Amino acid sequence: MKNSRTVTKGDLLDVRVALSNYKYSVPDSKLSSGSLVNKFPVVLDGGKTIIFIADQSKEREIREKYEVRKENNTQSFLAKPKK
């Protein structure tokens, strides 16, 4: 036996007033987050890692920091505690 449901005016008003039915405008600042416009790619690790930066003058600093972090992570994986 099927359930039959009648739609009343109150149901229609609830749907119309529901906040999920309204489309709010999204600010441009939120739309541009994640955008690569005006960003410069820094290719690291032979192309395995690409970092996008806004200031191209910091490219050398980014490369140096990445190499230091990479060396530290590699050592922590290779060094095993002796028992």
C-alpha positions in Angstrom: 0.0 0.0 0.0 1.4 3.3 -1.1 1.6 6.2 1.2 -0.3 9.1 -0.3 0.7 12.6 0.9 -1.2 15.7 0.1 0.8 18.9 -0.4 -0.7 21.8 1.6 -0.1 25.5 1.2 1.9 25.5 4.4 4.3 23.0 2.8 4.8 25.2 -0.2 5.5 28.2 1.9 8.1 26.2 3.9 9.9 25.3 0.8 9.8 28.8 -0.6 11.1 30.3 2.6 13.9 27.7 3.1 17.3 29.4 3.1 18.8 26.7 0.8 16.7 28.1 -2.0 18.3 31.5 -2.0 21.5 32.1 -4.0 23.8 34.5 -2.3 26.4 36.4 -4.2 29.9 35.2 -3.5 32.6 38.0 -3.0 35.3 38.2 -5.6 38.0 37.6 -2.9 36.5 34.1 -2.2 36.2 33.3 -5.9 39.8 34.1 -6.5 41.2 31.9 -3.7 43.0 29.0 -5.2 43.4 30.9 -8.4 46.9 30.9 -10.1 46.5 34.3 -11.6 49.5 36.5 -10.9 51.4 33.6 -9.3 54.8 32.2 -10.4 55.5 28.5 -10.5 58.6 27.1 -8.6 59.5 23.7 -9.9 61.2 21.6 -7.2 62.5 18.0 -6.9 62.8 17.5 -10.7 59.2 18.4 -11.4 57.7 16.2 -8.7 56.7 19.3 -6.7 55.4 22.6 -8.0 54.8 25.6 -5.6 53.1 28.7 -6.8 54.2 31.9 -5.1 53.0 35.5 -5.5 56.5 37.2 -5.1 59.0 35.9 -7.6 61.9 37.5 -5.7 61.4 34.8 -3.0 62.1 31.9 -5.3 65.6 31.3 -4.1 64.5 31.4 -0.4 61.7 28.9 -1.2 64.2 26.5 -2.9 66.6 26.6 0.0 63.9 26.0 2.6 62.5 23.1 0.6 66.0 21.5 0.3 66.6 21.8 4.0 63.2 20.3 4.8 63.7 17.5 2.3 67.1 16.6 3.8 65.6 16.5 7.4 62.7 14.3 6.3 65.0 11.9 4.5 67.2 11.5 7.5 64.4 10.8 9.8 63.1 8.0 7.6 66.6 6.5 7.1 67.8 6.6 10.7 66.3 3.7 12.6 66.6 3.4 16.3 69.1 0.8 17.5 67.9 -1.8 20.0 
